[in-house]
Amino acid sequence: MHFSTILARSPAAVLAHISRLSALSKDHVLLFSLSSNTPSSDLAQLVQKLTTFSPQSIGCLSGPLPGRHDGLLSCSFAMFKSDSCFPFRSQIQGRASPQVGRRHSFRQKESQSDVLDQDVPSGNIDWGTVWNQSLTNNELPSGLQSASLDEIGTIVYFTDAAPEGLSNTLARFRGATKLGLFAASTPFITGRPVTLFKGDKIYEAGAVGLALKHPKANARVQFLGMEPLCPPMLVTQAEGNLVISLDNKNPTQLLLAGIRAAGIDSAVSSLKDNDEFALATLRGEDPHQMCTIMSGDPSRGTIALRSMSAPPIGARVQFFHRPRSTTVTIPQELTNPLSQRQTLGFMAYPETQTHQHIHSVEGEEGVTHIFQDTFLAASEGGLHLESR
């Protein structure tokens, strides 16, 4: 297997890296992500190179990598032997936002639209426990139907904002680690809500991915920049995505008390207008899943979460806060060339975080970083991890 991530000022550097890797592509399947800040004049050429890199390729347009590399074009590669994995394409329906945007020159319409006109939240949520079970589909996606349920150790995929049906279907692979990235929003880049690739086909809905045979990958999640606001509590009343009481007390008042105790300068009215506050479900002493707080009612006490469902009664939870000054950065362990491990990492960053767009200069490669043995992709939409 080969993993690498390149960050560059010029698309020419990425094209050169693709050319160097092409000699390794025989009988391999390529997984790739390309950052959406690629200059429009170079996007079609890079996509063409990536989608024809090997006989089988799976990819998406992702967000730029955050932190000190913000503003650089990023492209990640993972190559697997064709007999070790199953590329797949999912058209299993879920709940998605309506399509907006404009047509792009290299856009190819798929024969069917998989979009339903409903909204669904996204982010670091334990989707496996909250999906509406009515969306379960008994058939596996195209490409997975020949895979044995017992031989798959890891499933990696890129998805639109509606992976509920796919998540329910992939639950049949009980022993597999599942890691999904919500592809970047691209309506003003390609004219599609998201942009997914399988072979030479481009899709605007559904999901694409790889199911990898054993051994199973180790997985963990970190909530970068999130700081605890108060001691852990128990959910004592909840309904839908609403938390009605914590420790039999008013949740909003508990949150406001934690904000005051931490000395955070935040008006009550801003609680519903930013993504700085969250409620985490704990596993042991560590956060297991993190749900953004959309709004709170000081008088009634109810807190609304950006989730399909609030943590159940009896769940141990804790309020967290991300300071406005915090910038999400790539953990050093993911870019350390001495790690001696091949690592695939997905990152989520705040929707409010802005990114620079690069401007290529012909014949000038400028700043270039190559992280060997590492595949990194980011998105404002969030990620999905299921691991047992």
C-alpha positions in Angstrom: 0.0 0.0 0.0 1.0 3.6 -0.5 -0.2 6.6 1.4 0.8 10.2 0.8 -0.5 13.7 1.1 0.8 16.7 -0.9 0.2 20.4 0.0 1.3 22.8 -2.7 1.0 26.4 -3.8 0.7 25.4 -7.5 -1.3 22.6 -9.1 1.8 21.9 -11.2 3.4 20.4 -8.1 0.4 18.1 -7.6 0.5 17.0 -11.2 4.2 16.2 -10.9 3.5 14.1 -7.8 0.7 12.2 -9.6 3.2 11.4 -12.4 5.7 10.0 -10.0 3.1 7.8 -8.4 1.6 6.6 -11.7 4.3 3.9 -12.0 2.9 2.3 -8.8 -0.7 2.2 -10.0 -0.7 -1.1 -11.9 -3.4 -3.4 -10.5 -4.1 -1.0 -7.7 -7.2 0.8 -6.5 -6.8 4.5 -5.8 -8.5 6.4 -3.0 -8.0 10.2 -3.3 -9.2 13.5 -2.0 -8.6 16.9 -3.7 -9.2 20.2 -1.9 -11.9 22.4 -3.2 -9.7 25.5 -3.2 -8.0 24.3 -6.4 -8.1 27.1 -9.0 -11.0 26.6 -11.4 -8.7 26.8 -14.4 -6.8 23.7 -13.2 -9.6 21.7 -11.6 -10.7 19.8 -14.6 -7.1 18.7 -15.5 -6.4 17.5 -12.0 -9.7 15.6 -11.8 -9.0 14.0 -15.2 -5.5 12.8 -14.0 -6.8 11.4 -10.7 -9.9 9.6 -12.2 -7.7 7.9 -14.9 -4.8 7.3 -12.5 -5.7 3.6 -12.2 -8.4 1.3 -13.7 -10.4 1.9 -10.5 -10.4 5.1 -8.5 -12.6 6.5 -5.6 -12.5 10.1 -4.5 -14.1 13.4 -3.6 -13.5 17.1 -3.4 -12.7 17.8 0.2 -12.0 21.0 2.2 -8.6 22.6 2.4 -6.5 21.3 5.3 -6.7 23.8 8.2 -4.0 25.4 10.3 -0.7 26.7 9.1 -1.3 24.9 5.8 -4.5 26.9 5.2 -4.5 28.3 1.6 -2.4 25.5 0.1 -3.9 23.0 -2.3 -4.0 19.5 -0.8 -4.3 16.2 -2.5 -4.2 12.8 -0.7 -3.5 9.3 -2.2 -4.0 5.8 -0.8 -3.3 2.8 -3.1 -4.5 -0.7 -2.4 -4.1 -4.0 -4.2 -7.2 -4.7 -6.2 -7.6 -8.2 -4.5 -7.6 -6.6 -1.1 -10.6 -4.3 -1.4 -14.0 -3.7 -2.9 -14.8 -0.3 -4.4 -18.4 0.6 -4.1 -21.0 3.2 -5.1 -24.0 3.8 -2.9 -27.3 5.3 -4.1 -29.2 4.4 -0.9 -31.4 7.3 -0.1 -31.3 9.4 3.0 -32.3 12.9 4.0 -30.4 15.6 2.1 -30.6 19.4 1.5 -32.0 20.7 -1.8 -29.4 21.2 -4.6 -28.2 24.8 -5.3 -25.5 26.3 -7.4 -24.5 26.5 -11.0 -23.3 24.2 -13.8 -19.6 23.6 -14.3 -17.8 22.8 -17.5 -16.8 19.2 -16.5 -20.0 18.3 -14.8 -21.5 14.9 -15.8 -25.0 14.3 -14.6 -25.8 10.8 -13.3 -28.9 9.1 -14.5 -30.7 9.4 -11.2 -30.9 11.9 -8.4 -30.5 10.6 -4.9 -31.6 13.8 -3.2 -34.6 14.1 -0.9 -35.9 17.6 -0.1 -35.3 17.4 3.6 -32.5 18.8 5.8 -30.2 16.7 8.0 -27.6 17.9 10.4 -24.0 16.7 10.1 -20.9 16.5 12.3 -19.3 14.3 14.9 -22.4 12.3 15.8 -22.8 8.6 16.5 -25.1 8.2 13.5 -25.3 4.4 14.0 -27.6 4.9 17.0 -29.7 7.8 15.8 -30.6 7.0 12.1 -34.3 6.6 11.4 -34.6 2.8 11.0 -37.2 3.3 8.3 -34.3 4.2 6.0 -32.7 0.8 6.3 -32.0 -0.8 2.9 -31.7 -4.6 2.7 -29.4 -4.5 -0.4 -25.8 -3.7 -0.2 -24.4 -0.9 -2.4 -23.1 -1.8 -5.9 -19.6 -3.3 -5.5 -20.2 -4.8 -2.0 -22.6 -7.5 -2.9 -19.9 -10.0 -3.6 -18.0 -9.2 -0.4 -18.3 -11.7 2.5 -19.6 -10.0 5.7 -16.8 -11.7 7.7 -13.9 -10.8 5.5 -14.2 -7.0 5.7 -12.2 -5.2 8.4 -12.4 -1.6 7.4 -14.8 0.6 5.3 -13.8 4.1 4.2 -16.2 6.3 2.3 -17.0 9.8 1.1 -20.6 10.8 1.4 -23.1 13.6 0.8 -25.1 15.1 3.8 -27.4 12.1 3.9 -25.7 8.8 4.7 -28.4 7.4 7.0 -29.5 4.6 4.7 -25.9 3.7 3.9 -24.9 3.7 7.5 -27.8 1.3 8.4 -26.8 -1.0 5.5 -23.1 -1.1 6.4 -24.1 -2.1 10.0 -24.3 -5.6 8.5 -20.5 -5.6 8.5 -20.6 -5.9 12.3 -16.9 -6.4 12.9 -15.7 -3.7 10.6 -14.4 -0.2 11.4 -16.4 2.4 9.3 -14.9 5.8 8.7 -16.8 8.3 6.5 -16.1 11.9 5.5 -18.9 14.3 4.5 -17.6 15.7 1.2 -17.1 19.4 1.0 -19.9 21.6 -0.2 -19.2 22.5 -3.8 -22.3 24.3 -5.4 -20.2 27.3 -6.3 -17.3 25.2 -7.5 -18.7 22.4 -9.7 -22.4 23.2 -9.6 -23.0 20.2 -7.4 -24.0 20.0 -3.7 -21.0 17.7 -3.3 -18.6 16.2 -5.8 -17.8 12.5 -5.7 -15.8 10.3 -8.1 -15.8 6.6 -9.0 -13.7 5.8 -12.0 -14.5 8.4 -14.7 -18.0 9.1 -13.4 -18.8 12.2 -11.3 -21.7 12.1 -8.8 -23.5 14.8 -6.8 -25.3 12.6 -4.3 -24.9 9.3 -2.5 -21.5 7.9 -1.5 -18.4 6.2 -2.8 -15.9 4.2 -0.9 -13.7 1.1 -0.4 -14.3 -1.9 1.8 -10.9 -3.3 2.8 -10.3 -6.9 3.8 -8.8 -7.8 7.2 -6.8 -6.9 9.2 -9.0 -4.4 10.8 -7.7 -0.8 11.2 -7.3 0.7 14.6 -9.4 3.9 15.0 -9.9 6.7 17.4 -11.4 10.2 17.4 -10.1 13.5 18.9 -12.1 16.7 19.4 -9.5 19.3 18.7 -9.8 22.6 20.5 -12.8 21.6 22.6 -12.4 22.4 26.3 -14.7 21.1 29.1 -16.9 23.7 30.8 -18.3 21.8 33.8 -18.2 18.4 35.6 -20.0 15.4 34.0 -23.8 15.2 34.4 -26.6 12.6 33.7 -29.4 13.1 31.2 -32.6 12.9 33.2 -35.1 13.9 30.5 -34.8 14.2 26.7 -37.0 14.1 23.7 -36.1 14.1 20.0 -33.0 16.3 19.7 -33.9 18.2 22.8 -32.2 17.9 26.2 -34.9 18.8 28.8 -33.1 18.2 32.1 -29.6 17.3 33.3 -29.2 16.0 36.9 -32.9 17.0 37.1 -31.9 20.7 36.6 -32.4 23.3 33.9 -29.8 22.5 31.2 -29.6 26.0 29.8 -29.0 27.5 33.2 -26.3 24.9 33.9 -24.6 25.8 30.6 -24.8 29.6 31.4 -23.4 28.9 34.9 -20.5 27.0 33.3 -19.9 29.9 30.8 -19.8 32.4 33.6 -17.5 30.3 35.8 -15.1 29.9 32.9 -15.1 33.7 32.3 -16.3 33.4 28.8 -17.6 36.7 27.3 -20.6 35.5 25.5 -24.1 37.0 25.3 -27.0 34.7 26.0 -28.5 35.6 22.6 -25.4 34.5 20.7 -25.7 30.9 22.0 -27.9 30.0 19.0 -25.7 31.9 16.5 -22.3 30.2 16.8 -20.8 26.7 16.9 -18.7 27.2 20.1 -20.7 25.2 22.5 -21.4 21.5 22.5 -22.7 18.6 24.6 -20.6 15.5 24.6 -21.5 11.9 25.5 -18.8 10.4 27.6 -17.2 7.0 27.3 -15.3 6.6 30.6 -13.8 10.1 31.2 -13.4 10.9 27.5 -15.9 12.4 25.0 -17.2 9.8 22.6 -19.5 11.9 20.5 -20.0 15.7 20.4 -23.2 17.5 19.4 -23.3 21.2 18.7 -25.8 23.2 20.7 -28.1 25.1 18.3 -30.1 27.0 20.9 -31.1 27.2 24.6 -34.1 28.6 26.5 -33.1 30.0 29.9 -36.7 29.9 31.2 -37.8 26.5 30.0 -34.3 25.1 30.2 -34.5 23.1 27.0 -31.3 22.8 24.8 -31.6 21.9 21.1 -28.7 19.8 19.6 -27.6 19.6 16.0 -28.4 15.9 16.0 -31.2 13.5 15.0 -31.5 12.5 18.6 -30.3 13.7 22.1 -28.3 11.4 24.3 -30.7 8.9 26.0 -31.8 9.2 29.6 -29.1 8.0 31.9 -26.3 8.9 29.5 -23.2 10.6 31.1 -22.6 13.9 29.4 -20.5 17.1 29.7 -20.6 20.6 28.2 -17.7 21.7 26.0 -16.5 25.0 24.5 -14.3 25.9 21.6 -12.8 29.4 22.2 -13.3 31.8 19.3 -9.6 32.3 19.0 -9.0 28.5 18.5 -7.9 27.5 15.0 -8.2 23.8 14.1 -4.8 22.5 13.1 -3.4 19.2 11.9 -2.1 17.1 14.9 1.7 16.7 14.6 1.4 13.0 15.0 -0.3 12.8 11.6 2.4 14.6 9.8 5.4 13.1 11.6 7.5 11.1 9.1 9.0 9.0 11.9 5.7 7.5 13.0 6.4 4.3 11.0 2.6 3.8 10.6 0.4 4.3 7.6 -2.4 6.7 8.8 -5.7 7.8 7.2 -7.1 10.8 9.0 -10.3 12.8 8.4 -10.7 16.2 10.0 -13.8 18.4 10.6 -13.4 22.1 11.0 -16.0 24.9 11.9 -18.2 26.1 9.1 -17.2 29.6 10.1 -13.5 29.0 9.4 -12.5 30.7 6.2 -10.0 29.5 3.7 -7.8 31.3 1.2 -7.9 30.3 -2.4 -4.6 29.7 -4.2 -3.6 31.5 -7.3 -1.3 29.4 -9.5 1.6 30.9 -11.4 2.7 29.0 -14.5 6.1 27.4 -14.0 6.3 28.2 -10.2 5.7 25.4 -7.8 6.2 27.6 -4.7 5.7 25.9 -1.2 5.4 22.1 -1.3 5.0 19.7 1.6 4.7 15.9 1.1 3.6 13.7 4.0 4.6 10.1 3.4 2.5 7.2 4.8 -0.3 9.7 5.6 -3.7 10.3 3.9 -5.4 13.5 5.2 -8.7 15.0 4.2 -10.9 17.7 5.8 -14.4 19.0 5.5 -16.7 21.5 7.2 -19.4 18.8 7.0 -17.9 16.5 9.6 -17.1 12.9 9.8 -18.6 9.6 10.9 -16.7 6.9 12.8 -18.0 3.5 14.0 -15.6 1.2 15.7 -16.0 -1.7 18.1 
